[in-house]
């Protein structure tokens, strides 16, 4: 996103980027391997799925484009119409966590009439406003969420996620209970003397998170979307593990053991509740694994406050302590003396 003026005939710079991310547990009993992930994420026949195994197993679909021609949300009520395409994509981390996201960049200004669609198709993921863009008012309007009839990229991300969840590869038998989360973000270019920053990160109701960023001028909207996908993934992991721990009664004595008919029936309830987190979630924590180098300092800010990794390590240690504690046979399970 590069602020500044343009000469006649030159494409106006992008001064605002926006997007939404949906994150959820893949509804399948077993994690998908790389081949199955490629089948799930194959959204286009003309472009291959991006797969990587280092530093973890990860798959990302090719981008799909949705043409839009509608008003933009605005905090001051201004009626700003924009035309162009919104880019959407999906990703799967370690065959277990599924994400869908949609994003776009907004030009600083545009003509007062709609151009042929060919003009917009060669600028994927970019919208042009009619006239000049009041980017601060539109940024706040996008972050607040628009009214009926205004642009809503969350609907595009939702539509893609719904499409993926209908795939025949999924048996809809997830190994643990969890809730999906939504992350809505806007990014504006930082000034010449400013460093990239997260101006605001908010946990709202209905599993919604909102993020306002300042990023280096010229940063592609797709790179910012990659950062926010990574943020949404790790926020979902934190949220899910916190809920698992909140849902069990730590420190409550186990009832006396009953005669068991099958192996594992006498497993403590705490161990039963925590084991899915160990099997499916704890190894997924890997911040900045695929974040653009220029945006890496933004993760450093999150590590400082609120301290994502610090909180994650505390949660992991709590889980390990509970499993170690319940590995010690309680007094009522000691062998009874026989006459």
C-alpha positions as CSV (number, residue, x, y, z in Angstrom):
1,X,0.0,0.0,0.0
2,X,1.7,3.1,-1.2
3,X,0.2,6.5,-0.4
4,X,0.8,9.4,-2.7
5,X,-0.4,11.1,-5.9
6,X,-0.6,9.7,-9.4
7,X,0.0,11.0,-12.8
8,X,-2.7,10.9,-15.4
9,X,-3.3,7.3,-16.7
10,X,-1.4,5.8,-13.8
11,X,-3.2,3.3,-11.6
12,X,-4.0,5.0,-8.2
13,X,-2.1,3.5,-5.2
14,X,-3.8,1.1,-2.7
15,X,-4.2,3.0,0.6
16,X,-6.4,0.5,2.5
17,X,-6.6,-3.3,2.7
18,X,-9.3,-5.3,4.5
19,X,-10.3,-8.9,5.0
20,X,-11.9,-11.5,7.2
21,X,-10.8,-15.0,8.3
22,X,-12.8,-18.0,9.4
23,X,-11.0,-20.6,11.5
24,X,-12.4,-23.9,12.7
25,X,-11.4,-27.5,13.5
26,X,-11.6,-29.7,10.4
27,X,-14.8,-31.9,11.0
28,X,-13.0,-35.2,10.5
29,X,-11.9,-37.9,12.9
30,X,-8.5,-38.2,11.3
31,X,-6.2,-35.4,10.1
32,X,-5.9,-35.2,6.4
33,X,-2.5,-36.1,4.7
34,X,-1.0,-33.9,2.0
35,X,-2.8,-35.8,-0.8
36,X,-6.2,-35.5,0.8
37,X,-5.5,-31.8,1.6
38,X,-4.8,-31.2,-2.0
39,X,-8.2,-32.7,-2.9
40,X,-10.0,-30.6,-0.3
41,X,-8.3,-27.4,-1.3
42,X,-8.5,-27.9,-5.1
43,X,-10.8,-24.9,-5.8
44,X,-9.6,-24.3,-9.4
45,X,-8.7,-26.8,-12.1
46,X,-6.3,-24.4,-13.7
47,X,-4.0,-23.9,-10.7
48,X,-2.4,-26.3,-8.2
49,X,-2.7,-26.3,-4.4
50,X,0.3,-25.0,-2.6
51,X,1.7,-27.7,-0.3
52,X,4.6,-27.6,2.1
53,X,5.9,-29.9,4.8
54,X,8.4,-27.5,6.5
55,X,8.2,-26.3,9.2
56,X,4.8,-28.1,9.4
57,X,2.3,-29.6,7.0
58,X,0.4,-26.9,5.3
59,X,-1.8,-26.5,2.3
60,X,-3.2,-23.4,0.6
61,X,-5.7,-23.2,-2.2
62,X,-5.3,-21.0,-5.2
63,X,-7.1,-17.7,-5.0
64,X,-10.7,-17.4,-6.3
65,X,-12.1,-14.0,-7.4
66,X,-15.6,-12.6,-6.7
67,X,-16.7,-9.5,-8.6
68,X,-18.4,-6.8,-6.5
69,X,-20.1,-3.5,-7.3
70,X,-21.6,-2.1,-4.2
71,X,-21.4,0.7,-1.5
72,X,-18.6,0.5,1.1
73,X,-19.3,0.8,4.8
74,X,-18.3,4.2,6.2
75,X,-18.1,5.5,9.8
76,X,-19.3,8.9,8.8
77,X,-22.2,7.7,6.6
78,X,-20.6,8.8,3.3
79,X,-21.9,6.8,0.3
80,X,-18.9,5.4,-1.5
81,X,-19.4,2.9,-4.3
82,X,-16.6,0.6,-5.3
83,X,-16.1,-1.9,-8.1
84,X,-13.5,-4.7,-8.5
85,X,-12.7,-8.2,-7.2
86,X,-12.3,-9.7,-3.8
87,X,-9.8,-12.6,-3.5
88,X,-10.6,-15.6,-1.4
89,X,-8.6,-18.6,-0.4
90,X,-8.6,-21.5,2.0
91,X,-5.8,-23.3,4.0
92,X,-5.3,-26.4,6.1
93,X,-2.7,-26.6,8.8
94,X,-1.4,-30.1,9.8
95,X,-4.5,-31.6,8.2
96,X,-6.5,-30.4,11.2
97,X,-7.3,-26.7,11.3
98,X,-9.2,-25.3,8.4
99,X,-9.3,-21.6,7.4
100,X,-11.1,-19.6,4.8
101,X,-10.4,-15.9,4.2
102,X,-11.3,-13.1,1.8
103,X,-9.5,-9.8,1.3
104,X,-9.1,-6.9,-1.0
105,X,-7.1,-3.6,-1.4
106,X,-8.8,-0.2,-2.1
107,X,-7.3,2.3,-4.4
108,X,-7.0,5.9,-3.3
109,X,-9.2,7.2,-6.1
110,X,-11.0,6.0,-9.2
111,X,-13.1,7.3,-12.1
112,X,-16.7,8.4,-11.7
113,X,-17.9,5.6,-13.9
114,X,-17.6,1.9,-14.1
115,X,-15.0,0.5,-16.4
116,X,-15.2,-2.7,-18.5
117,X,-14.8,-5.9,-16.3
118,X,-11.5,-6.7,-18.1
119,X,-9.9,-3.7,-16.3
120,X,-10.8,-5.1,-12.9
121,X,-9.9,-8.8,-13.7
122,X,-6.3,-7.9,-14.4
123,X,-6.1,-6.3,-11.0
124,X,-7.2,-9.2,-8.8
125,X,-8.1,-8.5,-5.2
126,X,-8.4,-4.7,-5.9
127,X,-11.4,-2.4,-5.7
128,X,-11.6,1.1,-7.2
129,X,-13.9,3.7,-5.6
130,X,-15.9,6.2,-7.6
131,X,-14.0,9.4,-6.9
132,X,-11.7,9.9,-3.9
133,X,-11.7,7.4,-1.1
134,X,-12.1,8.7,2.5
135,X,-9.9,5.9,3.7
136,X,-10.0,6.6,7.5
137,X,-13.9,6.7,7.5
138,X,-14.1,3.6,5.3
139,X,-11.5,1.7,7.4
140,X,-13.5,2.3,10.5
141,X,-16.7,1.4,8.7
142,X,-15.3,-1.9,7.5
143,X,-14.0,-2.8,10.9
144,X,-17.4,-2.0,12.5
145,X,-19.2,-4.1,9.9
146,X,-21.5,-2.8,7.2
147,X,-25.2,-2.5,6.9
148,X,-27.4,-4.5,4.6
149,X,-26.5,-3.9,1.0
150,X,-22.9,-2.8,1.8
151,X,-19.8,-4.8,1.0
152,X,-19.3,-7.7,3.4
153,X,-16.2,-9.8,2.8
154,X,-17.2,-12.1,5.7
155,X,-20.0,-13.4,3.5
156,X,-17.5,-14.4,0.8
157,X,-15.3,-16.1,3.4
158,X,-18.4,-17.9,4.9
159,X,-19.4,-19.1,1.4
160,X,-16.0,-20.6,0.8
161,X,-16.0,-22.3,4.1
162,X,-19.5,-23.8,3.6
163,X,-18.3,-25.1,0.2
164,X,-15.3,-26.8,1.8
165,X,-17.3,-28.3,4.7
166,X,-19.6,-30.1,2.1
167,X,-16.6,-32.0,0.7
168,X,-17.1,-35.8,0.7
169,X,-13.7,-36.4,2.3
170,X,-15.1,-35.1,5.6
171,X,-16.9,-37.5,7.9
172,X,-18.1,-34.8,10.4
173,X,-16.8,-36.7,13.4
174,X,-14.3,-34.2,15.0
175,X,-12.1,-35.6,17.8
176,X,-13.0,-32.7,20.1
177,X,-15.6,-29.9,20.6
178,X,-14.7,-26.4,19.5
179,X,-16.1,-23.3,18.1
180,X,-15.2,-21.4,14.9
181,X,-13.8,-17.9,15.2
182,X,-13.9,-14.8,13.0
183,X,-11.2,-12.3,12.6
184,X,-11.9,-9.0,10.7
185,X,-8.9,-6.7,9.9
186,X,-8.1,-3.5,8.2
187,X,-4.6,-2.2,7.3
188,X,-3.4,1.3,6.5
189,X,0.1,2.3,5.3
190,X,2.5,3.5,8.0
191,X,4.0,7.0,7.6
192,X,7.6,7.5,6.6
193,X,8.8,7.8,10.2
194,X,6.4,5.1,11.6
195,X,7.1,1.5,12.3
196,X,4.6,-1.3,11.5
197,X,2.2,-1.7,14.4
198,X,-1.0,-3.3,15.6
199,X,-3.0,-0.2,16.6
200,X,-5.9,-2.2,18.1
201,X,-6.7,-5.9,18.7
202,X,-10.2,-6.5,20.2
203,X,-12.1,-9.6,21.3
204,X,-15.7,-8.9,20.6
205,X,-18.9,-10.9,21.1
206,X,-20.0,-13.9,18.9
207,X,-16.4,-15.2,18.5
208,X,-15.4,-12.0,16.6
209,X,-11.9,-10.4,16.7
210,X,-11.1,-7.1,15.1
211,X,-7.6,-5.9,14.2
212,X,-6.4,-2.5,12.9
213,X,-2.9,-2.5,11.5
214,X,-0.3,-0.1,10.2
215,X,2.0,-1.8,7.6
216,X,4.9,-0.7,5.5
217,X,4.0,1.3,2.4
218,X,3.8,-0.9,-0.6
219,X,3.0,-4.1,1.3
220,X,0.8,-6.4,-0.9
221,X,-2.7,-7.0,0.5
222,X,-2.1,-10.7,0.1
223,X,0.9,-10.5,2.5
224,X,-1.2,-8.7,5.1
225,X,-3.9,-11.4,4.7
226,X,-1.2,-14.0,5.3
227,X,-0.2,-12.3,8.6
228,X,-3.9,-12.1,9.7
229,X,-4.5,-15.8,8.8
230,X,-1.6,-16.7,11.0
231,X,-2.9,-14.5,13.8
232,X,-6.4,-16.0,13.5
233,X,-5.0,-19.5,13.6
234,X,-3.0,-18.9,16.8
235,X,-5.9,-17.0,18.4
236,X,-8.2,-19.9,17.7
237,X,-5.7,-22.4,19.3
238,X,-5.5,-20.3,22.4
239,X,-9.3,-19.9,22.6
240,X,-9.9,-23.6,22.1
241,X,-7.4,-24.8,24.7
242,X,-8.6,-22.3,27.2
243,X,-12.2,-23.6,26.7
244,X,-11.0,-27.2,27.1
245,X,-9.4,-26.4,30.5
246,X,-12.4,-24.3,31.6
247,X,-14.7,-27.2,30.8
248,X,-13.1,-29.7,33.2
249,X,-13.1,-29.7,37.0
250,X,-9.5,-29.6,38.0
251,X,-8.6,-30.8,41.5
252,X,-11.9,-32.7,42.1
253,X,-11.3,-36.2,43.4
254,X,-12.1,-39.0,41.1
255,X,-14.9,-41.4,42.1
256,X,-13.9,-44.9,43.3
257,X,-12.8,-47.1,40.4
258,X,-15.4,-49.5,39.1
259,X,-14.7,-52.9,37.6
260,X,-13.7,-52.3,34.0
261,X,-14.9,-54.3,31.1
262,X,-12.8,-52.7,28.4
263,X,-9.3,-51.2,28.2
264,X,-9.3,-47.5,29.1
265,X,-12.7,-47.4,30.7
266,X,-11.2,-46.4,34.1
267,X,-9.2,-43.5,32.6
268,X,-9.8,-40.3,34.8
269,X,-12.2,-37.8,33.3
270,X,-9.5,-35.1,33.3
271,X,-7.2,-37.3,31.2
272,X,-10.1,-38.1,28.8
273,X,-10.9,-34.4,28.4
274,X,-7.3,-33.3,27.9
275,X,-6.0,-36.1,25.6
276,X,-7.6,-34.7,22.4
277,X,-5.8,-31.4,23.0
278,X,-2.5,-33.3,23.3
279,X,-3.2,-35.4,20.2
280,X,-4.5,-32.8,17.9
281,X,-3.6,-29.2,19.0
282,X,-0.5,-28.8,21.1
283,X,2.0,-29.4,18.2
284,X,0.3,-26.7,16.0
285,X,1.8,-23.7,17.7
286,X,4.3,-22.1,15.3
287,X,3.8,-18.4,15.0
288,X,5.3,-16.5,11.9
289,X,5.9,-19.8,10.1
290,X,4.6,-18.2,6.8
291,X,4.5,-14.5,7.5
292,X,6.2,-12.1,5.2
293,X,9.6,-10.9,6.5
294,X,8.5,-7.2,6.5
295,X,5.5,-8.0,8.7
296,X,7.4,-10.2,11.2
297,X,7.8,-7.2,13.7
298,X,4.0,-7.2,14.1
299,X,4.2,-10.6,15.7
300,X,6.9,-9.3,18.1
301,X,4.3,-6.8,19.3
302,X,1.8,-9.5,20.0
303,X,4.4,-11.5,21.9
304,X,5.1,-8.4,24.1
305,X,1.4,-7.6,24.7
306,X,-0.9,-9.5,25.2
307,X,1.8,-12.2,25.1
308,X,0.4,-15.0,22.9
309,X,3.3,-17.5,23.3
310,X,3.6,-16.8,27.0
311,X,0.0,-17.6,27.5
312,X,0.3,-20.7,25.3
313,X,3.2,-22.1,27.2
314,X,1.3,-21.6,30.5
315,X,-1.7,-23.5,29.1
316,X,0.5,-26.3,27.8
317,X,2.3,-26.6,31.2
318,X,-1.1,-26.8,33.0
319,X,-2.1,-29.7,30.7
320,X,1.1,-31.5,31.3
321,X,0.9,-31.0,35.0
322,X,-2.6,-32.5,35.1
323,X,-1.6,-35.5,33.0
324,X,1.4,-36.1,35.2
325,X,-0.7,-35.7,38.4
326,X,-3.3,-38.3,37.1
327,X,-0.5,-40.7,36.1
328,X,0.1,-41.2,39.9
329,X,-2.2,-43.9,41.2
330,X,-4.5,-42.4,43.8
331,X,-4.8,-44.0,47.3
332,X,-8.2,-45.7,46.5
333,X,-6.6,-47.6,43.6
334,X,-3.9,-49.2,45.7
335,X,-3.9,-52.9,45.7
336,X,-5.9,-54.4,48.6
337,X,-4.4,-57.0,50.9
338,X,-5.8,-60.4,50.4
339,X,-6.4,-62.6,53.4
